[in-house]
Amino acid sequence: MPKHSIRREPELTTEDKMRLERVSLKNIWNHRGRVGFLSVALIVAVATIVALNSLSNMMQLDFQRQLDEYGSNMVIVPKQDELALSYGGVSLGSVAPTEQTLRNEDVAKLRTIKNNENLAVISPKIIGAATIKDRDALVVGVRFEDELRIKKWWKLNGGREARQGRHEALAGAHAARDLGLAPGDSVEVNGETFKVVGVLEEIGSEEDRPLYIGLQSAQRLFDRPGQLDLMEVAAWCYDCPIEVIVGQTLEKLPHADVAAVAQASKARNRVVTQFNLFALVLSLAVGFSGSMIIFANMTAAVRERRREIGIFRAVGFRGLNILEIILFEVVLLALFGGLVGYLLGVGAAVLSAPVLGLSVPMAFDPTTAYFAVLGTILLTIVSSLYPAITAARLSPLTALNDI
């Protein structure tokens, strides 16, 4: 066995262990300046990592909530079977050999696909033109309940929501301005009178132009019973297989074309992924920096405590006892730093969430708390292990020379 190696020691009695713990606590108090510096470094490192991880989880939940609420809609329209005509390199236009349509019963068929649980909202529509107050106007027939669920961004500027089955209407911002409509007004559409119960706030899109009435009323006014022009489907959620849903929809509705509008979701998902990557890299950097601070501090502490270690060895402490004293101090320090750092990190995440536009409430995550405390203890022990072993292997003769 090498001269300075640690010999296998007999098991310590309970009284011996209590004596070692008292020594560790006394050492912490005697070196409270150094311990305080290490505690602050640990707390800052843990708080930073916990805050980044908490914000990352909140962004994921907020992303999932927004996708589930707003959807990245599938748009279903009748298939266009056009045949391009050309002869001798000259285009002669196209013809439509067959006329495809969507019908009310297609909504029920769509509900029978294998992944139907991922279809949050189906909003069928029919679109037509009408003359209102001697002006051409766009009229859209919708199921109001479904349309308002799928268009979460719609806001009523006065009035209330229209009810299905009644002669009630909602006016887009442009339609209300062009036709001079306000909540409470009556408007005649193809011989039928509708009461405008609300006006939508302007959102800067084509949705500002129409006058919205009930689906069945529109089908009757346009003499298209049971027909639909399109269906918007909120079918994209955080982990929904959108391509699979599109394929299943085409199987059920072979007379339809399906477009998955997922660009906005994918763009936001890229932002969340980039933030998660940034949080991971920064957490690793902070963890590495913290471990280096602990290593350097503990190495310096061992050099400073050579006289103290010499006294311990002179009164009968073995190498294993020295190792246990130092590691017990380290565990206490890590436990304190991990708990306080976790609480500060959660607090920082809660305060930062509104600044980042996150509306998801902060929930207690036992996994984060578990790894914050145990991870800190493990990291601190690993960083302190070499200096602690060096102190334990210190020759009694060398240590006594420093007394």
N, C-alpha and C positions, 0 to 999 in steps of 0.2 A: 504494500500500500504506500502511495506517495506520502511524503513527509507531512504535507499540509492538507491532506484530504479529510473529509468528514467521516468519522467513525460511526457505525451503527450504534445508536443510543438506546438505552432501555426506555420503556414507556414511562412518561411522566405521571406522577400522581395528580389528583385533583388539586391538592394544595400547591404543588409545584406550578401547575398551569395558572392558578390564580395569582401566584407570585409573579409569574412572567407577564400576565396581563396588567398587573399593577405597575410593573416596570415600564411597559409600553405606554400606559396612560401618563405616567410621570414624564417620560421622554417627550411625548407629544406636547405636554404643557411647557416643559423646559425649552423646547424648540418651536414655540408657537408662531414665531415670525416666519420661519421656513415652512411650517405646516400650513399657515395661512396663505402664503403665496401659492403653494401647491393646490390648496383647496380652491382658490380663485381660478387658477388655470383649468382645473378639472371641471368646475362649475360652468365656466364659459364654454369649454369644449362640448360638454354634454348638452347644455342649453342650446347651443348652435345646431348640433346634430338633431336633437329632438324637435326643435322649431322647424327645421327644414323638412324632416320626415313628416311632421304633422301637417305642414302646409301642402306637402306633396299629396298626402292622403286626402286632404280636404279638396284639393284641385281635382283629384280623380272622382270623388263623390259629387262635387259640383258639376263636373263634366257629365257624369252619368245622369244626374238629375235633369240637367238641361236637355240632354238628348232624349231622355224618356218623356219629358214634358213637351218639348217643342218638336222633337222628331227631326230626322233628316228624311223627308217624305219620299215615298214611292209615288210616282204619278202614272196612272193607268189610263190609256186612251185607246180608242178603236184602232185596230190594225189597218194600215193603208196599203192595199194590194194594188199598187200602181204598176202599169206596164209601159216602159219607155219605148217610144216609136222612133225609129230612124231608118233611113234608106240612103245608100250611097254617101254616107258620112254626113247627111243632113238630118238634124233633129226635127221631128215632127210633133214634139210634145209627148204627152202620156195619156193613158186612159185607165179608168178604174174598173176592171172586169167584175168585181164584186163589191158590194157595199156592206161594211162591217159596222156593227153598233154595239154599244154596251147597254145593258138593261138592268132594271132594279134587282132581278134575281141573281145577277152577278155578284152583288154584295154578299148575299148568303153563300154563294159558291166560294168566295174568297175566304170566308170564315171556316171553310172545311180543309184548308191546307194543313200539312203536318205541323208546321211551326205557327199555327194560328194564335198561340199564346203570346207571340211577339207582335201581333197586330193590335196596337193600342187603340187607334181610332181610324175608322174608314169614313171618309166624307165624300159622298157622291154629289155631282153637280150637273146642271144643264144650263147652257148659255144661249142667250138669244138677244135680238134687238127689238126695240119697241119705240113708238113715238110717244113721248111724254111732254106735255105742254108745248106741242109743236116743235119739239126738238128730238133728234135721234138719241137714244139712250141705250146703254148696255144693261141688260137685266140678267142676273145670275140666280138660278134656283138652287137652294142649299137646304140641308137639314141643319137648322140653326144650332142645335145642341152640339152636333159633331163638328161643325165649322168653327164654333167658338172654342172648342177643346183643342182643335188642331192649330188654330191661329191664336196662340197665347199672347201674341204681341198686339192684338187688336184691343183698342181702348175706346170706350164710348164717351163721346163729348156731349154729355147731357142725355136725358132720356134713359131708356133701359133696354135690355136685350129683347129681341123679337121672339115670339113663341110659335112653335110649329103648329100647323093646323088652323091658324087664324090668318086673317087678311092683314098681316103686319109686315113691315119692311124695315130694313136697315139701309141707310144711305152712306156710300163711301164719301170721303171728303170732297172729291172733285164733283161727284154727282150732286151732292147737296148744294155746292156752290153754283154749279151750272144751271140746276133746275130750281134753285131758290127754295130748298127744302130745309125744314127744321123739325125737331121732335114735336109731335102733336099734329103735324100737317097731314092732309090726305092727298093721295096722288092716284091718278087713274092710269092703269096699264092694260091696254087692249080691251077696254070696256069694263074692267074690274077695278074696284077702288080698294086701295091699301092705305093703312095708317102708318106713317113713319114714326116709329117709337124710339129711334135713336140714330145718331150720326156718328160715324167712326172718325177718330182722329187721323189726320194725314200721316201716312207712313212713307210716302215717296215711292210708291210702286203702282203696278197696274191694279192692285186691289183697291185703290182710291176711286176708280172710275165707275164701278157698277152700282146699281140698286139691287139689294139682295132681298129676295122673297122666298117663301117656302117652296120646297122642291116639287111637291105635287101641284101646287098652284102654277108654277112655271111650266110643268109638263102639259097641263091643261091649256094654258094660254098660248103656248107655242104649238099645240095640236101634235104633241109627241108623247103619247101615253106610254109610260114605262121605260122610256129611253133616257140614256145618260150620255153626256159628252166626255166626262172624265171622272176619275176617282182619285182623291189624294189620300194616301195611307201613311199614318205615322207608324212606321215599321222598323225604324232603326233605333236600337238602344245600345248600351255600352258594349255588350257582348253578343249581340244578335248576329247571326250569319246572314247578312243582307243578300249576298249573292245566291245563297240557297233559297231564301224566301222569294226572290225574283224568279228563279227557276220553277219553284212550286206554283207560283201564281200563273206563269205561262202555261203550265200543264192544265190548270183548272180553267183558264180563260184563253184558249188558243186563238180566239178572235181579237185579242188585245195586244198592245205593245206596252211594255213596262220599262220605265226609266227610274233608276235609283239616284236620287239627288243627295249624294253623300259628301260633296266637296267641302261644305262648311264644317261638317263633323270631322272629316279627316284633317282639315287645317287646324282645328282646335285640338285634335288629338295629338298632332305634331308638336304643338306648343306645350301641352302637358308632358309629353314624352321628353322634350328638350329640358323642361324644368326638372323632371325627375332625374335625368342624367346629370344636370348641373348640381342638384342636391346631393346625388351620390358621390360625385367627384369631390365636391367641397367637404362632404362629411368624411371621406377618406383622408383628405388633406388635413382637416382639423384633428381627426383621430391620430394621424401620424405625428403631427406637430405636438399634440398633447403627450403622446408616448415618449417623444424625444425630450420634452421638458421634464417629465417624470424621471426618465433615465439619467439625464444630466444632473438633476437635483439630488437624486438618491446616491449617485456616484460621489458627488461632492460631499453629501452628508456622511457617507462612510469614512471619507478621508478626515472630515472634521471630528468624527466620533471615535477615532482610533484610541484616544486616551480613555474615553468612556468604555469602549469595548475591552481595553486592557484591564480596567478595574473589574469588569464583569468576569473576565477569564481568571483573574487573580483570586476572586472569591468563590470560584468553583463552577461558573457557567460554562457549559460545553458549546461546541460549535453549533449543534442543532438548536440549543437554547437561544443563541444569538440570532439564528435564522428565524426562529419563531417570533422573537420580539419584533424584529424589523417587519416581517410579513403581517403580523397582527396590527402594527401601526398603519401599514399600507391598506389593509382591508377596511379599517375604521375610516381612514381618509377617503377611500373610494366609495364606501357606503354613504358617507355624508355628501360627497361631491355628486354622486349619482342621483340621490334623492332631491337635493336642492336644484341641481341642474335640470332634472326632469320637470319639476314644478315651474321653474323660470322659463324653460323652453316652451311648455304648454301655454303659459301666460303670454309669451312673445308671439306665439302663433295665433292666439285668440285676438290680440291687439292688431296684428298685421293682416288678418284675413279681410276686414272691410277695406283696407287700403288696396288690396289686390282684387277687390270686387267679388270676393267669395261670400256667398250667402248661406253656406251649409253650416249648421251649428257644430261646434266642437264637441266630439263625443270621447269619453274615456276609452283609451285603447290599452288594454292590459298587456298586449304584446310589446308595445313601445315602452311602457313602464318597466316591464320585465327585462328587456334587453338594455334599457338605459342604466339600470342599477347593476345587473349581473355583468353586462358588457363592460361597464366601467371598472368593476372589481377585477374582471379577468385581464383587461388591458393594463391596469395598474400593477397587478401581480407580475404579469409577463415583463413589463418595463422595469420593474424593481428586482426581478429575480437575480440577474447577474450581479448588481451591487450587493444584494443581500447574501448571495453565496460567497462573494469575495470577502464580506465581513465575517461570515461564519468560518471561512478557511484561514482567517488571519491567525498567524502563529502567536500563541500566548507570549512568547519571548519578544516578538516584534511589537506586539501591542503594549507590553509592559515598558518597553523603551520609550514610549510616548507619554508615560505617566510623569 
